[in-house]
Amino acid sequence: MTIKDREFDHLMDKFEFKVRDSGDLLAWFEVDGKIVTRTRRSHKRGDLPMQHSIRQQLKLSEEQLRQAIDCRLNRNDYIQILRLKGLL
């Protein structure tokens, strides 16, 4: 699955990831003050490199990532996925 820079940014906003701009765009997901997942993307425009790693860092299957990009998953759905995987 191909992830574009704007899709990644939209996911970070939708799931309310905290972000910091450094050499790359760093993002982390917090629940109750605890960091649960971390990821990052390069400042490259268009298709992002390391897409498989981004998906794994978000702890999503390919289908779940596709649903998130297609706006069929929200923050609460993402939290539920993380709970089912034992990360919360």
C-alpha positions as CSV (number, residue, x, y, z in Angstrom):
1,M,0.0,0.0,0.0
2,T,1.3,3.4,-0.9
3,I,1.2,6.2,1.7
4,K,1.5,9.8,0.5
5,D,2.8,12.6,2.8
6,R,-0.5,14.3,3.0
7,E,-2.3,11.1,4.0
8,F,0.3,10.5,6.7
9,D,-0.2,14.1,8.0
10,H,-4.0,13.6,7.9
11,L,-3.7,10.4,10.0
12,M,-1.6,12.2,12.6
13,D,-4.2,15.0,12.9
14,K,-7.2,12.6,13.0
15,F,-5.7,10.3,15.6
16,E,-4.3,13.3,17.5
17,F,-0.7,12.3,17.4
18,K,1.8,14.8,18.9
19,V,4.4,15.9,16.4
20,R,7.8,17.5,16.4
21,D,9.7,18.7,13.4
22,S,13.4,17.8,13.3
23,G,15.4,16.3,10.5
24,D,12.2,14.2,10.0
25,L,8.7,14.7,11.2
26,L,8.5,12.8,14.5
27,A,5.1,11.7,15.8
28,W,3.9,9.8,18.9
29,F,0.6,8.7,20.2
30,E,-0.3,9.2,23.9
31,V,-3.1,7.9,26.0
32,D,-3.4,9.1,29.6
33,G,0.1,10.6,29.4
34,K,1.7,7.3,28.3
35,I,3.4,7.1,24.9
36,V,1.9,4.0,23.1
37,T,3.3,4.2,19.6
38,R,5.9,6.3,17.7
39,T,6.6,6.8,14.1
40,R,8.2,9.3,11.7
41,R,8.3,10.4,8.1
42,S,10.8,12.2,6.0
43,H,10.0,15.6,4.6
44,K,9.9,14.1,1.1
45,R,6.8,15.0,-0.9
46,G,4.6,12.4,-2.6
47,D,5.0,8.7,-1.8
48,L,6.8,8.2,1.4
49,P,9.8,5.8,1.8
50,M,9.7,3.1,4.4
51,Q,5.9,2.7,4.2
52,H,5.9,-0.8,5.6
53,S,7.8,0.4,8.7
54,I,5.3,3.3,9.2
55,R,2.4,0.8,9.1
56,Q,4.2,-1.5,11.6
57,Q,5.0,1.4,13.9
58,L,1.4,2.5,13.9
59,K,0.5,-1.2,14.9
60,L,-2.0,-1.5,12.1
61,S,-2.6,-4.2,9.5
62,E,-2.7,-3.2,5.8
63,E,-6.5,-3.4,5.9
64,Q,-6.7,-1.2,9.0
65,L,-4.3,1.3,7.5
66,R,-6.4,1.4,4.3
67,Q,-9.5,2.0,6.4
68,A,-7.8,4.8,8.4
69,I,-6.6,6.6,5.2
70,D,-10.2,6.2,3.7
71,C,-11.6,7.9,6.9
72,R,-13.3,4.7,8.1
73,L,-11.3,4.6,11.4
74,N,-11.3,7.4,14.0
75,R,-9.3,8.0,17.2
76,N,-11.6,5.8,19.3
77,D,-11.3,2.9,16.8
78,Y,-7.5,3.3,16.8
79,I,-7.5,3.1,20.6
80,Q,-9.7,0.0,20.5
81,I,-7.2,-1.7,18.1
82,L,-4.3,-0.9,20.4
83,R,-6.3,-2.3,23.4
84,L,-7.0,-5.5,21.5
85,K,-3.3,-5.9,20.7
86,G,-2.5,-5.5,24.5
87,L,-0.7,-2.2,24.1
88,L,-3.1,-0.3,26.4
